[in-house]
């Protein structure tokens, strides 16, 4: 099939407007071919099923539309358009979820996330991108699952997580997704650097014990990100700049979770300074 694609530009005399990319190195396990048609990237791939082992890269087998839809990250991303009948084909309830503004996994979310834990960040990213969509409760519960969090640590590289986090940070409304990241304790796995291995027992939920702060560290952080996001929009900054500033706002007080840096105030020992 790819060989026919390669011949197409010559047959139609469209020159360099068409290029074929076999994705040999980047996605060789996906067996995907892409062609750039007048600036629109079109990808060709067979219907397939997949089996996961210790990696988030699956073993592929030929499948049908039902098995292909079931292996997707979210039901709203698992819709087919049949170019023969000109009808949308829905095998996993994606259309109703699209109408209801719900983000849901085709299979049990624990299985979906254990197979490929990067789907956790994709779910949060889509919730951030489409501000009026909500994650299904069972997705959030699955994110709390210790097995899912362990799978994330073992299978997701920072190189793959980074772009998803940045897309989350430039979404229409990143705050609800960040709150879920904090409340499920997933932030400890997602921001998995040595300094995060030893933090105060309450973590991001810690009381700041400061006369200058009425919120705990989590709510304070979320408010700072919210304000920064709004300021960047008001100033008509680019999405790239807005995302970078939101990341800076997100991490600006993470150091407070480090143990033994609290210093009692000289005027009131019930309040703390952070050195």
C-alpha positions, 0 to 999 in steps of 0.5 A: 500500500505504501508503495502505491502511495509513493507512486501517487505524486508522479502519477498526478504530477504534483511534485514535492507537495507530497512526501511519504514518511515511513516513520521507520525509527520514530514509530517503527513498532506502529507500522504507520505510513504518512503522506503530506497532502498540500499541508495536511498530514494523513497517516495510514495504519491497519486496524489492529489489536495489541498486547502489553508486557513490561513496556508501554510499547505494545506488540501489534496484531491485525485486528478489526474496528472493535478491537482497534477502538477499544485500545484507544486512550479515550472514547472520544478519540475512538470514532471512525468515519467510514468513507464508503457509507459517509457515516460515523461508526462508534463502538465504544460510546464516544458520540454520547461522551462527546455530547455529554462532555465526558472523557472516558476510557473505552476499557476499564481505566485501570487496565488502560492506564496500566497498559500505557500509563502515558494515557494518564497525562493524555487524559489530563491534557484533553481535560485541560484543552477542552475546558468544558469537558470533565474526566469520568469519576472512574478515571480519577479513581484509577489514577489513585491506584497504587498499581497504576502509579507504579506502572507510570514510574516504570514505563513512562520516560521524561522525554515522553511525559514532557510534551504532554505536560507542556500541552496540558499547561497551554490548555484552555483551563489547566487548573482542574487537571493540575488539581487532579494531579495533586489530589491523586498524589500522581504529581509525585510520580510525574515530577519524579526527580530525586528531590521529590523522593523525600518530602514532608508527610503532607506533601503538596497538601501541607499547611504553610503556617504563614500569616501571609498565606490563607491557603495550603500549598496546593490551593496556593499553587493552583491560584498562582497558576490560574492568575498567571494563565489569565495574565498571559491571556490578557497580554495576548502572549503566545501559547508557548510563553503562556505554557512556560510561565504556567510551569514557572508558577507551578513550581515556584513553591515546590521547595517548601515540601523539602523537610527541615527548611521551616524556620519558626518566626521570631515574632510568632513561633506558630508561623514559619519562614522557609529558607 
